[in-house]
Amino acid sequence: MRYRFMGKTGLKVSELCLGAMTFGREMDTGESHRMLDRFVEAGGNFIDTADVYTQGASEEIVGSWLRGKNRHDYIIATKVRFAMGGGQNDLGLSRKHILDGIEASLRRLGTEYIDLYQVHAWDPVVPLEETLSTLNDLVRRGLVRYIGASNFRAWQLQKAVHISRHNGWEAFTCLQPQYNLLSRATEYELLPLCEAEGLGVIPWSPLRGGWLSGKFHRDMSAPPEDTRVAAAEKHGWGENWTNYNNEYTWRVLDALYAVAKEAEKTPAQVAINWLLSRSAVTAPIIGARTMAQFTDNLGTADWSLSAEQVSRLDRVSALPVTYPYDDAAERQQRAGRD
């Protein structure tokens, strides 16, 4: 597996990150440990979890796997933000919840430090200065090596970068957004911002909840019962059948399957490899409910789509854009500089 620097930092991570959201949920401890072992055998060193994943069980499973290993060989990432209890201060990005959260995550992971500590989402209530100053303190205390954000909008991320820079605080080094062939609005502002500010990008849901896995075809009238899309339809999650059963999705999937056949790869491997072709992306986060799915995802590493194949997927999945994101706006901006 190849390695990349995280944004403009000196931190080197594997080109694929193992997401541990299924640990303790679809996968028990033994299965999760086997998946971690297989990931490391393939050259992976980057593992992402969160305190809220199965209410701490995911962190505990990663922690039990870490015991007896050389901790410094692995880049361990986790997150804080969402509810970890029923108390008034058991959620959010306040100083209290972050400090409580880091102590609990360190305990569950069985480690003295976290390599990448991310805020899981924006908190509209807590002042950003309170959040960022607390994260800065954690880095200064040696409990955290790097900090990052997930699920921020562009203005939120830029504001955070500016406040940290203005105060001389540790700044975000990466963003973890949703990004895939069926979710490209991330390109409007977030990716250009990350490139301009030197932030790495570690996309979650590279297969959009299974839509890009190869299980779905035009002739279907409903999702297979054992898929995440079927569960999403029942629970109202974003990747549900109602949201994606449309001509745009089927057109993207048609092109994806054609490229996969040409490349002699699976659709999932092509979809993730397309992400690796994006200049802003550091490492897509792969997660799986079974070892078979995981093994297939690992086949993404160590090869690249051709420029023509990337271009074809770009064209078919392109979203309609209007001002100020269209070419006319760019021409107008260039003209203003001439």
C-alpha positions in Angstrom: 0.0 0.0 0.0 1.2 3.5 -0.8 1.6 6.3 1.7 0.7 10.0 1.6 1.3 13.0 3.7 -1.7 14.3 5.7 -2.2 17.7 4.1 0.8 20.0 4.7 2.0 18.1 7.8 4.8 15.6 8.0 2.4 12.8 9.1 2.5 9.9 6.6 -0.6 7.7 6.4 -1.6 4.7 4.3 -3.6 5.6 1.1 -6.6 3.8 2.6 -7.9 4.3 6.1 -9.8 1.6 8.0 -13.1 2.8 9.4 -14.1 1.1 12.6 -17.8 2.1 12.7 -19.0 -1.5 12.3 -16.8 -2.8 15.2 -19.1 -3.9 18.0 -22.2 -3.5 15.8 -22.1 -5.8 12.7 -18.7 -7.2 13.6 -17.8 -8.8 17.0 -14.4 -8.4 18.6 -12.8 -11.4 16.9 -13.9 -10.4 13.5 -12.8 -6.9 14.1 -9.4 -8.0 15.2 -9.0 -10.2 12.1 -9.9 -7.2 9.9 -7.3 -5.0 11.6 -4.7 -7.7 11.2 -5.5 -8.0 7.5 -5.3 -4.3 7.1 -1.9 -4.1 8.7 -0.7 -7.1 6.6 -1.7 -5.1 3.5 0.4 -2.1 4.7 -2.3 0.0 6.3 -1.4 2.1 9.3 -4.4 4.5 9.6 -7.5 3.6 11.7 -10.5 5.8 12.3 -13.1 5.4 15.0 -15.3 7.7 17.2 -16.5 7.7 20.8 -20.1 7.5 19.6 -19.6 4.4 17.5 -21.6 1.7 19.4 -21.3 4.0 22.4 -17.6 3.4 22.9 -17.5 -0.3 21.9 -15.6 0.5 18.7 -12.8 2.3 20.6 -12.6 -0.5 23.1 -12.2 -3.1 20.3 -9.4 -1.0 18.7 -7.8 -0.6 22.1 -7.9 -4.3 22.9 -6.3 -5.0 19.5 -3.5 -2.4 20.1 -2.4 -4.1 23.4 0.9 -5.8 22.9 1.6 -4.0 19.6 4.0 -1.2 18.9 1.6 1.7 19.4 3.8 4.1 17.4 3.4 2.1 14.2 -0.3 3.1 13.9 -2.1 6.4 13.3 -5.2 6.2 15.5 -8.0 8.7 14.9 -11.2 9.3 16.9 -13.8 11.9 17.3 -15.9 13.8 19.8 -19.2 15.8 19.6 -22.3 13.5 19.8 -24.1 12.3 22.9 -22.4 9.8 25.1 -25.0 9.9 27.9 -28.2 11.6 29.0 -26.7 14.5 31.0 -26.8 18.1 30.0 -23.1 18.2 29.3 -22.8 14.8 27.7 -22.6 16.1 24.1 -21.3 19.1 22.1 -18.0 20.8 21.8 -17.8 22.6 25.1 -14.5 22.5 27.0 -16.1 20.2 29.6 -17.4 17.6 27.0 -14.2 17.6 25.1 -12.1 17.1 28.2 -14.4 14.4 29.4 -14.4 12.9 25.9 -10.6 12.7 25.6 -10.2 11.0 29.0 -12.8 8.4 28.1 -11.4 7.8 24.6 -7.9 7.4 25.9 -9.1 4.9 28.5 -11.1 2.9 26.0 -8.3 2.9 23.4 -5.7 2.0 26.1 -3.3 4.6 24.9 -1.5 7.7 26.2 -2.2 9.8 23.2 -4.4 10.0 20.1 -2.8 10.8 16.7 -5.8 12.6 15.2 -8.6 14.0 17.3 -11.5 15.2 15.3 -14.6 17.2 16.1 -17.4 15.1 14.6 -19.6 17.9 13.5 -20.3 21.7 13.9 -21.7 22.8 17.3 -24.0 25.8 16.7 -24.2 26.6 20.5 -20.7 26.6 21.8 -18.3 29.5 20.8 -15.7 28.3 18.4 -13.0 29.9 20.5 -13.9 27.6 23.4 -13.7 24.5 21.2 -10.4 25.5 19.4 -8.6 26.7 22.6 -9.4 23.4 24.3 -8.1 21.3 21.3 -5.0 23.5 21.4 -4.5 22.7 25.0 -4.8 19.0 24.3 -2.0 19.2 21.8 0.2 21.2 24.1 -0.4 18.6 26.9 0.7 15.8 24.5 -2.6 14.0 24.6 -3.3 14.7 20.9 -0.8 14.9 18.0 -3.1 16.5 15.3 -6.6 17.8 15.2 -9.2 17.7 12.5 -12.9 18.4 11.6 -15.7 16.3 10.1 -18.9 17.3 8.5 -18.2 21.1 8.5 -19.4 23.4 5.8 -16.8 25.6 4.0 -17.6 28.8 6.0 -17.4 26.9 9.3 -14.0 25.4 8.4 -12.6 28.6 7.1 -13.7 30.4 10.2 -12.0 27.8 12.4 -8.8 28.0 10.4 -8.8 31.8 10.7 -9.4 31.8 14.5 -6.7 29.3 15.2 -4.2 31.2 13.0 -5.1 34.6 14.6 -4.6 33.2 18.1 -1.5 31.1 17.4 -3.3 27.9 18.2 -3.0 24.4 16.7 -5.1 24.4 13.5 -7.1 21.7 11.9 -4.9 19.5 9.6 -7.6 17.6 7.9 -11.3 17.4 7.0 -13.4 14.2 7.0 -16.4 14.9 4.7 -18.8 12.7 2.8 -17.4 12.4 -0.8 -18.0 9.8 -3.5 -19.2 9.5 -7.1 -22.8 10.1 -6.0 -22.0 13.0 -3.6 -19.8 15.5 -5.4 -21.1 18.8 -3.9 -18.1 18.6 -1.6 -16.2 19.9 -4.6 -18.0 23.2 -4.7 -16.1 24.9 -1.8 -14.8 22.3 0.7 -12.1 20.7 -1.5 -10.7 24.0 -2.9 -10.6 25.3 0.6 -8.7 22.3 1.9 -6.2 22.5 -1.0 -5.7 26.3 -0.4 -5.2 25.9 3.3 -3.2 22.6 3.1 -5.7 20.3 4.8 -5.8 16.7 4.1 -9.1 15.1 3.1 -10.2 11.7 4.3 -13.6 11.0 2.8 -16.2 8.9 4.5 -18.8 6.7 2.7 -16.7 6.2 -0.5 -19.3 3.7 -1.7 -22.3 5.8 -0.6 -23.8 3.2 1.8 -23.3 0.4 -0.8 -24.8 2.1 -3.8 -21.4 2.0 -5.5 -20.6 -1.6 -4.4 -21.9 -3.4 -7.5 -25.1 -4.7 -5.8 -27.6 -2.3 -7.6 -28.8 -2.3 -11.2 -31.4 -0.5 -13.3 -33.9 -3.4 -13.3 -34.3 -3.4 -9.6 -37.6 -2.2 -8.1 -36.4 -2.3 -4.4 -33.1 -2.8 -2.6 -32.0 -6.3 -1.5 -33.1 -6.9 2.1 -29.7 -7.6 3.5 -28.2 -4.3 2.3 -27.5 -1.0 4.1 -29.7 0.8 1.5 -32.7 -1.4 2.6 -31.9 -0.5 6.3 -31.6 3.1 5.3 -35.1 3.1 3.6 -36.6 1.7 6.9 -34.8 4.2 9.1 -34.8 7.3 6.9 -31.0 7.5 6.5 -29.6 9.6 3.7 -28.5 6.8 1.4 -32.1 5.3 1.2 -33.7 3.9 -1.9 -36.1 6.8 -2.3 -33.3 9.4 -2.5 -31.2 7.5 -5.0 -33.5 5.6 -7.3 -33.3 8.0 -10.1 -31.8 8.4 -13.6 -28.7 10.2 -12.3 -27.7 7.3 -10.1 -28.4 4.7 -12.7 -26.3 6.7 -15.3 -23.4 6.8 -12.9 -23.7 3.1 -12.1 -23.8 2.2 -15.8 -20.5 4.1 -16.3 -19.0 2.6 -13.2 -19.7 -0.9 -14.3 -18.3 -0.3 -17.7 -15.1 1.1 -16.4 -14.8 -1.8 -13.9 -15.1 -4.3 -16.7 -12.4 -2.5 -18.7 -10.1 -2.3 -15.7 -10.8 -5.8 -14.6 -11.6 -4.6 -11.2 -14.8 -4.6 -9.1 -17.2 -1.6 -9.1 -16.3 -0.9 -5.4 -12.6 -0.9 -6.2 -13.1 1.5 -9.1 -15.3 3.9 -7.0 -12.7 4.1 -4.3 -9.8 4.4 -6.8 -11.6 7.3 -8.4 -11.4 9.1 -5.0 -7.6 8.4 -4.9 -7.3 10.2 -8.2 -8.6 13.5 -6.7 -5.7 15.9 -5.9 -7.2 17.0 -2.5 -7.9 13.5 -1.2 -5.4 11.9 1.2 -7.0 8.6 2.2 -10.6 7.3 1.7 -12.1 5.6 4.7 -13.1 2.0 3.9 -15.5 0.2 6.2 -17.2 -3.1 5.8 -19.7 -5.4 7.5 -18.0 -8.6 6.3 -14.4 -9.7 5.6 -15.4 -10.4 2.0 -16.4 -6.8 1.5 -13.3 -5.6 3.3 -11.0 -7.8 1.2 -12.6 -6.4 -2.0 -12.1 -2.8 -0.8 -8.4 -3.6 -0.1 -8.0 -4.3 -3.8 -8.2 -0.6 -4.4 -4.6 0.0 -3.4 -1.5 0.0 -5.6 -3.0 0.8 -9.0 -4.6 3.7 -10.8 -7.4 4.3 -13.2 -6.4 5.7 -16.6 -6.9 9.4 -17.2 -9.6 8.6 -19.7 -11.4 6.4 -17.3 -11.3 9.1 -14.6 -12.5 11.7 -17.1 -15.4 9.5 -18.1 -16.5 9.0 -14.5 -16.1 12.7 -13.9 -18.4 13.6 -16.8 -21.2 11.2 -16.0 -21.3 12.1 -12.3 -20.8 15.8 -12.7 -23.5 17.9 -10.9 -25.1 20.9 -12.5 -23.5 24.2 -11.3 -24.7 27.8 -11.3 -23.1 31.0 -10.3 -20.7 31.4 -8.5 -19.4 27.9 -9.3 -19.7 27.9 -13.0 -17.2 28.7 -15.7 -18.7 32.1 -16.4 -18.0 33.2 -12.9 -14.4 32.0 -13.2 -13.9 33.9 -16.5 -15.3 37.0 -14.8 -12.9 36.6 -11.9 -9.9 36.1 -14.2 -11.0 39.2 -16.2 -11.0 41.2 -13.1 -7.3 40.4 -12.5 -6.2 41.2 -16.1 
